[in-house]
Amino acid sequence: MMMERMTASSQWLSLGRNAPWKDAAQASLFCFPYSGASAAFYTSWSLPIPIAIYPVELPGHGRRMSEGLHNRIEPLVKDIARGLAPYLDRPFAFFGHSMGAVVSFELARFLRQAHSVSPVHLFVSGHGAPHLPHNEAPIHSLPDAEFIEKLREMNGTDPTVLGCAELCEIILPILRADFAICETYEYIPSEPLDCPITVFSGLQDRYVTRADLEAWSMHTRSRFRVSLYPGDHFYVNGSRAGLLEAIARDLYPRVIHPGKAAG
């Protein structure tokens, strides 16, 4: 049974606060982290509707730090697809922030092509549309000192970590691999997805413009919406409550009461 497999240990999945839904959940929301982050980023998330949140732990991150890292998106997506395959026999949605946005998008496309299954909704955050060119110069192969300085500018890594040689020895290879995934990514044109896409971002995010976000609209045949919240690229930390309310509002008519229009 699906619920029995969900409660079993999995190298790919962590249980968030929605663990109480494990016996009554009508759908799953798989959450993909940003560069350098682990599944722990999402473990405090919860929804007010019976949808279980499952943070995805990528190889080489968090609990799986002893495993090899991916540095290209294609093998990573295929690896994730194999890992999540047993858990996709009920309605599911994806949420991905920054790097996780592209990973979840490509995973949705791969699952459609290889397994004829699709998410009921794709939520992407803090990233421009995948077909747009890269605006920033690549940093994943910079010398350590320059790489660390770039990380400081981005304000996404704890300064305490960046100031500790021992911690840098652990985190820098993870960040380099994740940045390589993003910086070597090349979009290959394909048919738009059939599921709705909701795009989230911070109003003060200097890495994406409103036009970059609106450009996601070409990747769906269904409903499309952009929602902005106060904050920079990591607006998610300060606007979590509103973000989760928006996700619940979009998923409610899709999996709890199909056919009803979203409020």
LUMNU-219951 format. One line per field, with one value per residue (C-alpha): residue number from 1; x, y, z. Coordinates in Angstrom, 1 decimal, always signed. Example, Ala and Ser with C-alpha at 12.3 -4.5 7.8 and 13.67 -1.06 7.14 Angstrom:
! LUMNU-219951
fivex 1;2
c1 +12.3;+13.7
c2 -4.5;-1.1
c3 +7.8;+7.1
END
This chain:
! LUMNU-219951
fivex 1;2;3;4;5;6;7;8;9;10;11;12;13;14;15;16;17;18;19;20;21;22;23;24;25;26;27;28;29;30;31;32;33;34;35;36;37;38;39;40;41;42;43;44;45;46;47;48;49;50;51;52;53;54;55;56;57;58;59;60;61;62;63;64;65;66;67;68;69;70;71;72;73;74;75;76;77;78;79;80;81;82;83;84;85;86;87;88;89;90;91;92;93;94;95;96;97;98;99;100;101;102;103;104;105;106;107;108;109;110;111;112;113;114;115;116;117;118;119;120;121;122;123;124;125;126;127;128;129;130;131;132;133;134;135;136;137;138;139;140;141;142;143;144;145;146;147;148;149;150;151;152;153;154;155;156;157;158;159;160;161;162;163;164;165;166;167;168;169;170;171;172;173;174;175;176;177;178;179;180;181;182;183;184;185;186;187;188;189;190;191;192;193;194;195;196;197;198;199;200;201;202;203;204;205;206;207;208;209;210;211;212;213;214;215;216;217;218;219;220;221;222;223;224;225;226;227;228;229;230;231;232;233;234;235;236;237;238;239;240;241;242;243;244;245;246;247;248;249;250;251;252;253;254;255;256;257;258;259;260;261;262;263
c1 +0.0;+1.1;+0.8;+2.9;+5.7;+5.5;+6.0;+8.9;+12.4;+13.6;+17.0;+15.1;+12.3;+12.0;+8.8;+7.8;+5.2;+2.5;+3.4;+0.0;-1.6;+0.3;-2.8;-5.3;-3.3;-5.0;-1.9;+1.9;+3.9;+7.6;+9.9;+13.3;+16.0;+18.1;+21.8;+23.7;+20.6;+19.2;+15.8;+15.9;+14.9;+11.4;+10.8;+8.9;+6.5;+2.9;-0.4;-3.9;-5.3;-4.6;-1.6;+1.6;+4.8;+7.9;+11.2;+13.5;+17.1;+19.5;+22.6;+25.6;+23.3;+22.1;+21.6;+23.2;+26.4;+28.5;+27.1;+28.5;+27.3;+25.7;+27.0;+24.7;+21.0;+20.2;+21.6;+20.3;+16.7;+16.9;+18.2;+15.4;+12.8;+14.0;+14.0;+10.5;+8.9;+7.3;+5.6;+3.9;+0.7;-1.4;-1.8;+1.4;+2.8;+6.3;+7.7;+11.3;+13.1;+16.0;+17.9;+15.0;+12.7;+14.7;+15.1;+11.4;+10.5;+12.9;+11.7;+8.1;+9.1;+11.1;+8.3;+5.8;+8.1;+9.5;+6.6;+3.5;+2.8;+2.7;+2.3;-1.1;+0.6;+4.1;+5.3;+8.5;+10.2;+13.1;+14.1;+13.4;+11.9;+14.2;+14.5;+15.9;+19.7;+22.0;+22.6;+25.3;+28.8;+29.5;+31.2;+31.3;+34.9;+36.3;+39.2;+38.0;+38.6;+36.7;+34.0;+33.5;+33.3;+30.6;+28.7;+28.9;+27.5;+24.5;+23.7;+22.4;+25.1;+25.6;+28.6;+29.7;+30.1;+32.0;+34.4;+35.2;+37.8;+36.6;+33.0;+34.0;+35.8;+32.4;+30.1;+32.1;+32.1;+28.3;+27.8;+30.2;+28.3;+24.9;+26.1;+27.5;+24.0;+22.5;+25.3;+25.7;+21.9;+20.7;+17.0;+15.8;+12.4;+9.5;+5.7;+4.3;+3.2;-0.5;-0.4;-0.8;+2.3;+2.5;+5.6;+6.7;+9.5;+10.7;+9.9;+13.5;+15.1;+17.9;+18.4;+15.0;+12.8;+9.0;+9.5;+11.7;+8.9;+6.1;+8.1;+7.3;+3.8;+5.0;+5.7;+2.1;-1.2;-3.1;-3.5;-0.6;+0.0;+2.9;+2.9;+5.4;+6.3;+8.4;+12.0;+15.0;+16.0;+15.4;+12.0;+10.8;+12.2;+10.1;+7.0;+6.6;+3.0;+1.7;+3.5;+2.0;-1.4;-1.1;+0.1;-2.8;-5.3;-4.0;-3.9;-7.3;-9.5;-7.0;-6.9;-9.4;-12.4;-11.5;-13.6;-14.0;-12.4;-9.6;-10.6
c2 +0.0;+3.6;+4.7;+1.7;+2.6;+6.3;+5.4;+3.1;+4.6;+6.1;+7.6;+10.0;+11.3;+12.9;+13.4;+17.0;+18.2;+16.7;+13.3;+13.3;+13.2;+10.0;+7.8;+10.2;+12.2;+12.4;+13.6;+14.3;+17.4;+16.7;+19.6;+20.1;+22.2;+25.1;+24.9;+23.6;+22.9;+19.7;+18.3;+19.8;+23.1;+21.8;+19.7;+22.4;+23.0;+21.9;+22.4;+22.8;+20.2;+16.5;+16.6;+15.1;+17.1;+15.1;+16.9;+15.3;+14.6;+14.7;+12.5;+14.0;+16.3;+16.2;+12.6;+11.4;+13.3;+10.2;+9.6;+10.9;+14.3;+15.0;+17.9;+17.7;+17.8;+14.9;+12.1;+13.7;+13.8;+10.2;+9.2;+11.1;+9.5;+6.0;+6.9;+8.4;+5.9;+3.8;+6.9;+8.3;+6.1;+8.8;+12.5;+14.5;+18.0;+19.4;+22.5;+23.7;+26.8;+28.2;+25.1;+23.0;+24.9;+23.7;+20.2;+19.8;+21.2;+18.7;+15.9;+16.6;+16.5;+13.3;+11.5;+12.5;+11.2;+8.1;+7.0;+8.8;+10.3;+14.0;+16.2;+17.8;+21.1;+22.5;+25.2;+27.0;+29.6;+32.1;+31.2;+32.5;+30.4;+27.6;+28.6;+32.0;+32.5;+32.6;+36.2;+35.5;+34.4;+30.9;+30.5;+26.8;+26.4;+29.6;+29.3;+28.8;+32.4;+33.9;+31.3;+32.1;+35.8;+35.2;+33.1;+36.0;+38.4;+36.0;+36.0;+32.4;+30.7;+31.2;+33.6;+31.5;+28.5;+30.5;+31.8;+28.3;+26.3;+23.0;+23.7;+25.1;+21.8;+20.1;+22.5;+23.9;+20.6;+20.4;+24.0;+23.7;+20.6;+22.3;+25.4;+23.3;+21.7;+25.2;+26.7;+23.9;+23.4;+23.8;+23.9;+21.5;+22.6;+20.2;+20.3;+22.4;+20.6;+19.8;+20.8;+24.3;+26.2;+28.7;+30.9;+32.5;+35.0;+37.8;+41.3;+42.3;+39.3;+40.8;+37.5;+37.4;+40.0;+40.0;+39.2;+36.2;+34.9;+35.5;+33.7;+30.4;+30.7;+29.1;+25.9;+25.0;+24.4;+24.9;+27.7;+30.0;+32.5;+34.6;+35.6;+37.9;+38.3;+40.7;+39.7;+38.8;+35.5;+33.8;+35.4;+31.9;+32.2;+35.3;+34.6;+31.0;+31.2;+33.1;+30.8;+27.7;+29.2;+29.9;+26.3;+24.9;+27.2;+25.9;+22.3;+22.2;+22.1;+19.9;+16.9;+17.5;+18.7;+18.2;+20.4;+23.3;+26.6;+27.9;+30.7
c3 +0.0;-0.7;+2.9;+4.1;+1.7;+2.7;+6.3;+5.6;+5.7;+2.4;+1.4;-0.8;+1.5;+4.8;+6.8;+7.5;+9.9;+7.7;+9.1;+10.9;+7.5;+6.6;+7.2;+5.5;+2.9;-0.4;-2.3;-1.8;-2.2;-3.0;-2.2;-3.8;-2.2;-3.5;-4.1;-1.1;+1.0;+2.3;+2.9;+6.3;+4.8;+4.4;+7.4;+9.3;+6.5;+6.8;+5.0;+6.5;+4.1;+3.9;+1.6;+2.9;+2.4;+1.6;+1.5;-1.1;+0.0;-2.9;-3.1;-1.3;+0.8;+4.4;+5.5;+2.3;+2.6;+2.3;-1.2;-4.5;-5.8;-9.1;-11.1;-14.2;-14.3;-16.6;-14.5;-11.3;-12.7;-13.8;-10.4;-8.6;-10.9;-10.0;-6.3;-6.3;-8.7;-5.9;-4.4;-7.4;-7.5;-6.0;-7.0;-6.4;-6.9;-6.9;-5.2;-6.0;-4.9;-7.0;-8.3;-7.1;-9.5;-12.6;-11.1;-10.4;-13.9;-15.7;-13.4;-14.4;-18.1;-17.7;-15.8;-18.6;-21.3;-19.6;-17.4;-18.6;-15.2;-14.3;-11.2;-10.7;-10.1;-10.4;-8.0;-8.9;-6.8;-7.1;-10.7;-14.1;-16.9;-17.9;-21.6;-20.7;-21.1;-18.0;-17.0;-14.3;-15.1;-13.9;-10.5;-9.8;-10.9;-9.3;-6.8;-3.2;-2.1;-5.1;-4.8;-1.1;-1.9;-4.4;-1.9;+0.6;-2.0;-2.6;+1.1;+1.0;+3.0;+6.7;+7.1;+10.1;+7.8;+5.2;+7.9;+9.1;+7.2;+8.5;+7.5;+4.1;+3.4;+3.8;+2.2;-0.8;-2.8;-2.4;-3.5;-6.4;-7.6;-7.3;-9.0;-11.8;-12.2;-12.7;-14.7;-17.2;-17.6;-21.2;-21.9;-24.7;-26.2;-25.6;-25.4;-22.5;-19.4;-18.9;-15.2;-13.8;-12.9;-10.1;-9.8;-6.5;-5.9;-3.6;-4.6;-3.9;-5.6;-7.7;-9.7;-11.4;-13.0;-13.3;-17.0;-16.1;-14.0;-16.4;-19.1;-17.3;-18.8;-22.1;-20.2;-19.4;-21.3;-18.1;-15.5;-14.7;-11.9;-10.5;-6.8;-5.2;-1.6;+0.4;+0.6;-1.5;-3.1;+0.2;+0.8;+1.6;+5.1;+6.0;+3.9;+4.6;+6.0;+3.0;+0.6;+2.2;+2.2;-1.5;-2.2;-0.2;-2.1;-5.5;-4.5;-2.7;-5.9;-7.7;-5.3;-2.4;-4.4;-8.1;-10.4;-8.0;-9.0;-6.8;-4.5
END
